Amino acid sequence: MAQKQTAGRDRLGDFAPQFAAFNDDVLFGQVWSREEELSPKLRSMITIAALMSGGNFEQLIHHLQLGKANGITQEEIVEILTHLSFYVGWPKAWSALMQAKEVYEGKEE
């Protein structure tokens, strides 16, 4: 079973407690935990694609880290982001690849 998510409460719990609870308990506690329906690796791939598509790069870095932890290899992430570049735009791909490079080279914050 996956580690319990507490980022919502850790970062927003005092400011937006209900949002933090939805993040930790519903999104990560109920949706992400449905591993029989989709593996964590596949969920990470889908989430990374959605975040890149929307230009949500602040969240993307964290999901790249999670994707790596969930077994997405460097070769796979490069292929995924390169493939997406033709559908979501070159600048988004450039930004996503720069973040992926940081994650896979161990230079992320």
N, CA, C and O atoms as CSV, one atom per row, in Angstrom:
chain,resi,resn,atom,element,x,y,z
A,1,MET,N,N,0.845,-1.194,0.000
A,1,MET,CA,C,0.000,0.000,0.000
A,1,MET,C,C,0.879,1.242,0.000
A,1,MET,O,O,1.953,1.248,0.601
A,2,ALA,N,N,0.432,2.272,-0.661
A,2,ALA,CA,C,1.170,3.519,-0.792
A,2,ALA,C,C,1.241,4.254,0.541
A,2,ALA,O,O,0.398,4.073,1.419
A,3,GLN,N,N,2.261,5.080,0.665
A,3,GLN,CA,C,2.441,5.902,1.858
A,3,GLN,C,C,1.318,6.930,1.938
A,3,GLN,O,O,0.914,7.487,0.917
A,4,LYS,N,N,0.807,7.188,3.150
A,4,LYS,CA,C,-0.279,8.163,3.329
A,4,LYS,C,C,0.211,9.558,2.958
A,4,LYS,O,O,1.273,9.997,3.399
A,5,GLN,N,N,-0.569,10.231,2.154
A,5,GLN,CA,C,-0.257,11.584,1.692
A,5,GLN,C,C,-0.639,12.591,2.769
A,5,GLN,O,O,-1.747,12.548,3.303
A,6,THR,N,N,0.273,13.489,3.083
A,6,THR,CA,C,-0.003,14.545,4.064
A,6,THR,C,C,0.370,15.928,3.541
A,6,THR,O,O,0.326,16.903,4.291
A,7,ALA,N,N,0.736,16.024,2.270
A,7,ALA,CA,C,1.189,17.312,1.722
A,7,ALA,C,C,0.125,18.396,1.851
A,7,ALA,O,O,0.457,19.546,2.138
A,8,GLY,N,N,-1.126,18.060,1.649
A,8,GLY,CA,C,-2.194,19.044,1.778
A,8,GLY,C,C,-2.240,19.636,3.171
A,8,GLY,O,O,-2.256,20.855,3.341
A,9,ARG,N,N,-2.261,18.767,4.161
A,9,ARG,CA,C,-2.309,19.246,5.548
A,9,ARG,C,C,-1.005,19.941,5.936
A,9,ARG,O,O,-1.017,20.945,6.648
A,10,ASP,N,N,0.122,19.400,5.462
A,10,ASP,CA,C,1.415,19.997,5.797
A,10,ASP,C,C,1.543,21.407,5.233
A,10,ASP,O,O,2.082,22.292,5.898
A,11,ARG,N,N,1.055,21.624,4.016
A,11,ARG,CA,C,1.284,22.904,3.347
A,11,ARG,C,C,0.100,23.858,3.421
A,11,ARG,O,O,0.289,25.074,3.423
A,12,LEU,N,N,-1.122,23.323,3.482
A,12,LEU,CA,C,-2.304,24.188,3.455
A,12,LEU,C,C,-3.282,23.955,4.596
A,12,LEU,O,O,-4.320,24.614,4.671
A,13,GLY,N,N,-2.958,23.022,5.482
A,13,GLY,CA,C,-3.902,22.629,6.530
A,13,GLY,C,C,-4.423,23.763,7.383
A,13,GLY,O,O,-5.617,23.810,7.683
A,14,ASP,N,N,-3.561,24.676,7.781
A,14,ASP,CA,C,-3.999,25.800,8.615
A,14,ASP,C,C,-4.779,26.831,7.805
A,14,ASP,O,O,-5.695,27.463,8.330
A,15,PHE,N,N,-4.432,27.003,6.559
A,15,PHE,CA,C,-5.037,28.033,5.712
A,15,PHE,C,C,-6.335,27.554,5.060
A,15,PHE,O,O,-7.331,28.277,5.045
A,16,ALA,N,N,-6.319,26.334,4.523
A,16,ALA,CA,C,-7.482,25.788,3.810
A,16,ALA,C,C,-7.681,24.329,4.211
A,16,ALA,O,O,-7.403,23.424,3.425
A,17,PRO,N,N,-8.161,24.101,5.432
A,17,PRO,CA,C,-8.219,22.736,5.951
A,17,PRO,C,C,-9.097,21.777,5.139
A,17,PRO,O,O,-8.743,20.608,4.989
A,18,GLN,N,N,-10.219,22.241,4.620
A,18,GLN,CA,C,-11.085,21.341,3.859
A,18,GLN,C,C,-10.427,20.951,2.528
A,18,GLN,O,O,-10.486,19.791,2.122
A,19,PHE,N,N,-9.805,21.917,1.856
A,19,PHE,CA,C,-9.081,21.628,0.620
A,19,PHE,C,C,-7.959,20.633,0.899
A,19,PHE,O,O,-7.754,19.687,0.137
A,20,ALA,N,N,-7.235,20.851,1.993
A,20,ALA,CA,C,-6.142,19.952,2.375
A,20,ALA,C,C,-6.664,18.536,2.611
A,20,ALA,O,O,-6.029,17.560,2.213
A,21,ALA,N,N,-7.808,18.434,3.252
A,21,ALA,CA,C,-8.414,17.113,3.496
A,21,ALA,C,C,-8.820,16.452,2.191
A,21,ALA,O,O,-8.597,15.254,2.018
A,22,PHE,N,N,-9.410,17.204,1.266
A,22,PHE,CA,C,-9.755,16.638,-0.044
A,22,PHE,C,C,-8.502,16.126,-0.752
A,22,PHE,O,O,-8.506,15.036,-1.323
A,23,ASN,N,N,-7.432,16.920,-0.712
A,23,ASN,CA,C,-6.178,16.532,-1.358
A,23,ASN,C,C,-5.649,15.218,-0.774
A,23,ASN,O,O,-5.363,14.271,-1.507
A,24,ASP,N,N,-5.525,15.179,0.542
A,24,ASP,CA,C,-4.889,14.036,1.192
A,24,ASP,C,C,-5.797,12.814,1.272
A,24,ASP,O,O,-5.355,11.692,1.023
A,25,ASP,N,N,-7.072,13.030,1.620
A,25,ASP,CA,C,-7.967,11.907,1.891
A,25,ASP,C,C,-8.714,11.403,0.664
A,25,ASP,O,O,-8.911,10.198,0.505
A,26,VAL,N,N,-9.131,12.322,-0.203
A,26,VAL,CA,C,-9.910,11.910,-1.368
A,26,VAL,C,C,-8.998,11.660,-2.567
A,26,VAL,O,O,-8.922,10.539,-3.069
A,27,LEU,N,N,-8.303,12.709,-3.028
A,27,LEU,CA,C,-7.476,12.549,-4.226
A,27,LEU,C,C,-6.424,11.469,-4.036
A,27,LEU,O,O,-6.363,10.516,-4.813
A,28,PHE,N,N,-5.589,11.612,-3.001
A,28,PHE,CA,C,-4.523,10.636,-2.806
A,28,PHE,C,C,-4.981,9.435,-1.987
A,28,PHE,O,O,-4.504,8.324,-2.217
A,29,GLY,N,N,-5.884,9.624,-1.047
A,29,GLY,CA,C,-6.331,8.523,-0.203
A,29,GLY,C,C,-7.285,7.569,-0.879
A,29,GLY,O,O,-7.201,6.361,-0.660
A,30,GLN,N,N,-8.204,8.083,-1.705
A,30,GLN,CA,C,-9.207,7.233,-2.338
A,30,GLN,C,C,-8.947,6.997,-3.825
A,30,GLN,O,O,-9.058,5.865,-4.296
A,31,VAL,N,N,-8.606,8.038,-4.562
A,31,VAL,CA,C,-8.423,7.884,-6.011
A,31,VAL,C,C,-7.094,7.205,-6.321
A,31,VAL,O,O,-7.069,6.183,-7.006
A,32,TRP,N,N,-5.999,7.756,-5.829
A,32,TRP,CA,C,-4.680,7.188,-6.122
A,32,TRP,C,C,-4.505,5.791,-5.548
A,32,TRP,O,O,-3.675,5.028,-6.043
A,33,SER,N,N,-5.258,5.439,-4.527
A,33,SER,CA,C,-5.098,4.131,-3.892
A,33,SER,C,C,-5.792,2.999,-4.656
A,33,SER,O,O,-5.672,1.839,-4.262
A,34,ARG,N,N,-6.498,3.302,-5.713
A,34,ARG,CA,C,-7.223,2.282,-6.480
A,34,ARG,C,C,-6.253,1.551,-7.423
A,34,ARG,O,O,-6.380,1.627,-8.645
A,35,GLU,N,N,-5.302,0.854,-6.839
A,35,GLU,CA,C,-4.216,0.233,-7.585
A,35,GLU,C,C,-4.650,-0.981,-8.389
A,35,GLU,O,O,-3.953,-1.368,-9.327
A,36,GLU,N,N,-5.780,-1.597,-8.051
A,36,GLU,CA,C,-6.270,-2.721,-8.855
A,36,GLU,C,C,-6.818,-2.231,-10.192
A,36,GLU,O,O,-6.779,-2.957,-11.186
A,37,GLU,N,N,-7.326,-1.005,-10.217
A,37,GLU,CA,C,-7.895,-0.449,-11.452
A,37,GLU,C,C,-6.806,0.124,-12.351
A,37,GLU,O,O,-6.822,-0.116,-13.559
A,38,LEU,N,N,-5.865,0.873,-11.793
A,38,LEU,CA,C,-4.719,1.424,-12.527
A,38,LEU,C,C,-3.511,1.381,-11.607
A,38,LEU,O,O,-3.609,1.726,-10.430
A,39,SER,N,N,-2.394,0.967,-12.132
A,39,SER,CA,C,-1.180,0.926,-11.324
A,39,SER,C,C,-0.707,2.345,-10.990
A,39,SER,O,O,-1.024,3.289,-11.713
A,40,PRO,N,N,0.042,2.496,-9.906
A,40,PRO,CA,C,0.602,3.819,-9.593
A,40,PRO,C,C,1.449,4.377,-10.741
A,40,PRO,O,O,1.417,5.580,-11.000
A,41,LYS,N,N,2.197,3.525,-11.424
A,41,LYS,CA,C,3.021,3.975,-12.548
A,41,LYS,C,C,2.140,4.556,-13.648
A,41,LYS,O,O,2.437,5.626,-14.178
A,42,LEU,N,N,1.065,3.864,-13.994
A,42,LEU,CA,C,0.171,4.359,-15.044
A,42,LEU,C,C,-0.542,5.631,-14.597
A,42,LEU,O,O,-0.706,6.558,-15.390
A,43,ARG,N,N,-0.965,5.685,-13.340
A,43,ARG,CA,C,-1.591,6.919,-12.822
A,43,ARG,C,C,-0.609,8.086,-12.918
A,43,ARG,O,O,-0.995,9.199,-13.274
A,44,SER,N,N,0.658,7.829,-12.601
A,44,SER,CA,C,1.665,8.886,-12.715
A,44,SER,C,C,1.817,9.350,-14.155
A,44,SER,O,O,1.895,10.550,-14.414
A,45,MET,N,N,1.860,8.416,-15.091
A,45,MET,CA,C,1.977,8.781,-16.515
A,45,MET,C,C,0.808,9.659,-16.949
A,45,MET,O,O,1.001,10.671,-17.623
A,46,ILE,N,N,-0.386,9.274,-16.565
A,46,ILE,CA,C,-1.585,10.038,-16.934
A,46,ILE,C,C,-1.559,11.421,-16.297
A,46,ILE,O,O,-1.868,12.414,-16.955
A,47,THR,N,N,-1.197,11.488,-15.039
A,47,THR,CA,C,-1.165,12.756,-14.316
A,47,THR,C,C,-0.114,13.693,-14.895
A,47,THR,O,O,-0.365,14.886,-15.064
A,48,ILE,N,N,1.057,13.156,-15.196
A,48,ILE,CA,C,2.113,13.960,-15.805
A,48,ILE,C,C,1.649,14.525,-17.143
A,48,ILE,O,O,1.885,15.696,-17.441
A,49,ALA,N,N,0.995,13.701,-17.942
A,49,ALA,CA,C,0.490,14.171,-19.236
A,49,ALA,C,C,-0.545,15.282,-19.048
A,49,ALA,O,O,-0.525,16.279,-19.769
A,50,ALA,N,N,-1.436,15.113,-18.092
A,50,ALA,CA,C,-2.466,16.123,-17.855
A,50,ALA,C,C,-1.858,17.428,-17.354
A,50,ALA,O,O,-2.239,18.508,-17.806
A,51,LEU,N,N,-0.913,17.331,-16.422
A,51,LEU,CA,C,-0.284,18.544,-15.889
A,51,LEU,C,C,0.520,19.273,-16.950
A,51,LEU,O,O,0.479,20.501,-17.030
A,52,MET,N,N,1.253,18.520,-17.768
A,52,MET,CA,C,2.023,19.146,-18.849
A,52,MET,C,C,1.079,19.824,-19.837
A,52,MET,O,O,1.321,20.953,-20.266
A,53,SER,N,N,0.021,19.140,-20.188
A,53,SER,CA,C,-0.952,19.682,-21.142
A,53,SER,C,C,-1.528,21.008,-20.665
A,53,SER,O,O,-1.709,21.937,-21.452
A,54,GLY,N,N,-1.812,21.086,-19.372
A,54,GLY,CA,C,-2.394,22.300,-18.814
A,54,GLY,C,C,-1.375,23.361,-18.434
A,54,GLY,O,O,-1.746,24.458,-18.015
A,55,GLY,N,N,-0.093,23.044,-18.578
A,55,GLY,CA,C,0.937,24.001,-18.205
A,55,GLY,C,C,1.076,24.189,-16.704
A,55,GLY,O,O,1.501,25.248,-16.243
A,56,ASN,N,N,0.716,23.163,-15.942
A,56,ASN,CA,C,0.756,23.230,-14.476
A,56,ASN,C,C,2.109,22.743,-13.962
A,56,ASN,O,O,2.218,21.666,-13.376
A,57,PHE,N,N,3.125,23.551,-14.191
A,57,PHE,CA,C,4.497,23.119,-13.928
A,57,PHE,C,C,4.869,23.114,-12.446
A,57,PHE,O,O,5.773,22.381,-12.045
A,58,GLU,N,N,4.187,23.918,-11.627
A,58,GLU,CA,C,4.472,23.875,-10.194
A,58,GLU,C,C,4.130,22.503,-9.622
A,58,GLU,O,O,4.874,21.970,-8.799
A,59,GLN,N,N,3.018,21.936,-10.051
A,59,GLN,CA,C,2.624,20.599,-9.604
A,59,GLN,C,C,3.374,19.513,-10.363
A,59,GLN,O,O,3.585,18.420,-9.837
A,60,LEU,N,N,3.776,19.805,-11.591
A,60,LEU,CA,C,4.428,18.790,-12.429
A,60,LEU,C,C,5.701,18.257,-11.788
A,60,LEU,O,O,5.941,17.050,-11.819
A,61,ILE,N,N,6.517,19.123,-11.213
A,61,ILE,CA,C,7.784,18.675,-10.634
A,61,ILE,C,C,7.549,17.608,-9.572
A,61,ILE,O,O,8.290,16.628,-9.506
A,62,HIS,N,N,6.537,17.786,-8.750
A,62,HIS,CA,C,6.240,16.818,-7.697
A,62,HIS,C,C,5.750,15.496,-8.291
A,62,HIS,O,O,6.067,14.422,-7.779
A,63,HIS,N,N,4.983,15.584,-9.364
A,63,HIS,CA,C,4.483,14.359,-9.995
A,63,HIS,C,C,5.559,13.666,-10.819
A,63,HIS,O,O,5.498,12.451,-11.007
A,64,LEU,N,N,6.527,14.401,-11.308
A,64,LEU,CA,C,7.684,13.752,-11.929
A,64,LEU,C,C,8.466,12.961,-10.887
A,64,LEU,O,O,8.919,11.848,-11.158
A,65,GLN,N,N,8.625,13.533,-9.698
A,65,GLN,CA,C,9.300,12.825,-8.607
A,65,GLN,C,C,8.511,11.579,-8.212
A,65,GLN,O,O,9.089,10.510,-8.017
A,66,LEU,N,N,7.202,11.716,-8.094
A,66,LEU,CA,C,6.348,10.581,-7.756
A,66,LEU,C,C,6.386,9.530,-8.863
A,66,LEU,O,O,6.438,8.331,-8.589
A,67,GLY,N,N,6.359,9.988,-10.114
A,67,GLY,CA,C,6.428,9.059,-11.238
A,67,GLY,C,C,7.715,8.260,-11.234
A,67,GLY,O,O,7.707,7.056,-11.491
A,68,LYS,N,N,8.810,8.923,-10.946
A,68,LYS,CA,C,10.099,8.216,-10.847
A,68,LYS,C,C,10.025,7.176,-9.737
A,68,LYS,O,O,10.453,6.037,-9.920
A,69,ALA,N,N,9.484,7.565,-8.589
A,69,ALA,CA,C,9.326,6.627,-7.474
A,69,ALA,C,C,8.386,5.483,-7.822
A,69,ALA,O,O,8.532,4.375,-7.304
A,70,ASN,N,N,7.419,5.748,-8.700
A,70,ASN,CA,C,6.463,4.728,-9.124
A,70,ASN,C,C,6.982,3.880,-10.281
A,70,ASN,O,O,6.250,3.043,-10.809
A,71,GLY,N,N,8.236,4.086,-10.680
A,71,GLY,CA,C,8.854,3.197,-11.651
A,71,GLY,C,C,8.973,3.705,-13.072
A,71,GLY,O,O,9.385,2.949,-13.951
A,72,ILE,N,N,8.624,4.968,-13.334
A,72,ILE,CA,C,8.811,5.503,-14.679
A,72,ILE,C,C,10.305,5.719,-14.875
A,72,ILE,O,O,10.942,6.449,-14.115
A,73,THR,N,N,10.853,5.085,-15.893
A,73,THR,CA,C,12.282,5.220,-16.155
A,73,THR,C,C,12.573,6.533,-16.873
A,73,THR,O,O,11.669,7.184,-17.396
A,74,GLN,N,N,13.841,6.906,-16.888
A,74,GLN,CA,C,14.250,8.113,-17.611
A,74,GLN,C,C,13.892,7.983,-19.089
A,74,GLN,O,O,13.406,8.937,-19.696
A,75,GLU,N,N,14.126,6.826,-19.659
A,75,GLU,CA,C,13.824,6.621,-21.079
A,75,GLU,C,C,12.329,6.765,-21.342
A,75,GLU,O,O,11.924,7.341,-22.352
A,76,GLU,N,N,11.513,6.243,-20.436
A,76,GLU,CA,C,10.060,6.352,-20.601
A,76,GLU,C,C,9.586,7.790,-20.476
A,76,GLU,O,O,8.762,8.235,-21.275
A,77,ILE,N,N,10.093,8.534,-19.480
A,77,ILE,CA,C,9.618,9.912,-19.304
A,77,ILE,C,C,10.030,10.781,-20.478
A,77,ILE,O,O,9.266,11.646,-20.907
A,78,VAL,N,N,11.236,10.559,-21.005
A,78,VAL,CA,C,11.670,11.323,-22.179
A,78,VAL,C,C,10.759,11.008,-23.360
A,78,VAL,O,O,10.358,11.915,-24.089
A,79,GLU,N,N,10.434,9.755,-23.555
A,79,GLU,CA,C,9.557,9.368,-24.669
A,79,GLU,C,C,8.156,9.937,-24.500
A,79,GLU,O,O,7.563,10.427,-25.461
A,80,ILE,N,N,7.625,9.873,-23.281
A,80,ILE,CA,C,6.285,10.410,-22.998
A,80,ILE,C,C,6.238,11.908,-23.296
A,80,ILE,O,O,5.337,12.381,-23.989
A,81,LEU,N,N,7.202,12.641,-22.774
A,81,LEU,CA,C,7.195,14.098,-22.941
A,81,LEU,C,C,7.474,14.505,-24.388
A,81,LEU,O,O,6.911,15.484,-24.877
A,82,THR,N,N,8.335,13.762,-25.066
A,82,THR,CA,C,8.593,14.041,-26.484
A,82,THR,C,C,7.337,13.786,-27.306
A,82,THR,O,O,6.988,14.593,-28.168
A,83,HIS,N,N,6.663,12.688,-27.051
A,83,HIS,CA,C,5.419,12.374,-27.761
A,83,HIS,C,C,4.382,13.481,-27.534
A,83,HIS,O,O,3.728,13.936,-28.472
A,84,LEU,N,N,4.246,13.902,-26.276
A,84,LEU,CA,C,3.263,14.932,-25.956
A,84,LEU,C,C,3.584,16.279,-26.587
A,84,LEU,O,O,2.682,17.084,-26.818
A,85,SER,N,N,4.855,16.533,-26.868
A,85,SER,CA,C,5.243,17.842,-27.409
A,85,SER,C,C,4.476,18.188,-28.676
A,85,SER,O,O,4.185,19.359,-28.922
A,86,PHE,N,N,4.148,17.197,-29.475
A,86,PHE,CA,C,3.443,17.435,-30.729
A,86,PHE,C,C,1.949,17.646,-30.536
A,86,PHE,O,O,1.260,18.088,-31.455
A,87,TYR,N,N,1.446,17.335,-29.347
A,87,TYR,CA,C,0.028,17.502,-29.059
A,87,TYR,C,C,-0.257,18.695,-28.159
A,87,TYR,O,O,-1.318,19.309,-28.276
A,88,VAL,N,N,0.672,19.041,-27.258
A,88,VAL,CA,C,0.400,20.108,-26.292
A,88,VAL,C,C,1.280,21.325,-26.475
A,88,VAL,O,O,1.023,22.366,-25.869
A,89,GLY,N,N,2.320,21.220,-27.302
A,89,GLY,CA,C,3.141,22.381,-27.599
A,89,GLY,C,C,4.590,22.218,-27.199
A,89,GLY,O,O,4.917,21.627,-26.170
A,90,TRP,N,N,5.441,22.758,-28.040
A,90,TRP,CA,C,6.877,22.667,-27.841
A,90,TRP,C,C,7.353,23.365,-26.566
A,90,TRP,O,O,8.162,22.791,-25.838
A,91,PRO,N,N,6.877,24.595,-26.262
A,91,PRO,CA,C,7.328,25.254,-25.031
A,91,PRO,C,C,6.974,24.458,-23.770
A,91,PRO,O,O,7.773,24.399,-22.835
A,92,LYS,N,N,5.796,23.850,-23.733
A,92,LYS,CA,C,5.424,23.036,-22.582
A,92,LYS,C,C,6.337,21.816,-22.478
A,92,LYS,O,O,6.744,21.427,-21.384
A,93,ALA,N,N,6.653,21.222,-23.616
A,93,ALA,CA,C,7.547,20.063,-23.610
A,93,ALA,C,C,8.930,20.465,-23.127
A,93,ALA,O,O,9.553,19.746,-22.346
A,94,TRP,N,N,9.404,21.595,-23.582
A,94,TRP,CA,C,10.729,22.074,-23.162
A,94,TRP,C,C,10.757,22.229,-21.641
A,94,TRP,O,O,11.677,21.747,-20.979
A,95,SER,N,N,9.750,22.900,-21.096
A,95,SER,CA,C,9.683,23.113,-19.651
A,95,SER,C,C,9.593,21.795,-18.894
A,95,SER,O,O,10.276,21.601,-17.888
A,96,ALA,N,N,8.755,20.897,-19.377
A,96,ALA,CA,C,8.592,19.600,-18.719
A,96,ALA,C,C,9.873,18.779,-18.789
A,96,ALA,O,O,10.253,18.135,-17.811
A,97,LEU,N,N,10.536,18.799,-19.935
A,97,LEU,CA,C,11.793,18.052,-20.068
A,97,LEU,C,C,12.884,18.630,-19.171
A,97,LEU,O,O,13.694,17.875,-18.633
A,98,MET,N,N,12.921,19.933,-19.000
A,98,MET,CA,C,13.909,20.533,-18.103
A,98,MET,C,C,13.648,20.083,-16.659
A,98,MET,O,O,14.586,19.792,-15.918
A,99,GLN,N,N,12.372,20.028,-16.268
A,99,GLN,CA,C,12.049,19.555,-14.924
A,99,GLN,C,C,12.380,18.072,-14.785
A,99,GLN,O,O,12.922,17.649,-13.764
A,100,ALA,N,N,12.060,17.292,-15.794
A,100,ALA,CA,C,12.357,15.854,-15.750
A,100,ALA,C,C,13.856,15.624,-15.654
A,100,ALA,O,O,14.308,14.734,-14.933
A,101,LYS,N,N,14.617,16.416,-16.372
A,101,LYS,CA,C,16.080,16.300,-16.315
A,101,LYS,C,C,16.570,16.524,-14.886
A,101,LYS,O,O,17.420,15.782,-14.395
A,102,GLU,N,N,16.032,17.550,-14.220
A,102,GLU,CA,C,16.403,17.817,-12.828
A,102,GLU,C,C,16.066,16.627,-11.933
A,102,GLU,O,O,16.879,16.214,-11.105
A,103,VAL,N,N,14.870,16.082,-12.104
A,103,VAL,CA,C,14.428,14.966,-11.270
A,103,VAL,C,C,15.297,13.730,-11.503
A,103,VAL,O,O,15.766,13.106,-10.551
A,104,TYR,N,N,15.505,13.385,-12.753
A,104,TYR,CA,C,16.228,12.148,-13.072
A,104,TYR,C,C,17.731,12.275,-12.875
A,104,TYR,O,O,18.426,11.265,-12.766
A,105,GLU,N,N,18.240,13.497,-12.827
A,105,GLU,CA,C,19.648,13.695,-12.508
A,105,GLU,C,C,19.839,14.010,-11.030
A,105,GLU,O,O,20.958,14.255,-10.580
A,106,GLY,N,N,18.730,14.002,-10.268
A,106,GLY,CA,C,18.812,14.212,-8.821
A,106,GLY,C,C,19.118,15.628,-8.402
A,106,GLY,O,O,19.704,15.839,-7.341
A,107,LYS,N,N,18.735,16.617,-9.214
A,107,LYS,CA,C,19.048,18.007,-8.908
A,107,LYS,C,C,17.843,18.827,-8.461
A,107,LYS,O,O,17.955,20.036,-8.256
A,108,GLU,N,N,16.672,18.164,-8.308
A,108,GLU,CA,C,15.480,18.913,-7.916
A,108,GLU,C,C,15.579,19.324,-6.469
A,108,GLU,O,O,16.331,18.742,-5.687
A,109,GLU,N,N,14.812,20.334,-6.126
A,109,GLU,CA,C,14.836,20.859,-4.747
A,109,GLU,C,C,14.155,19.900,-3.803
A,109,GLU,O,O,14.075,20.166,-2.604
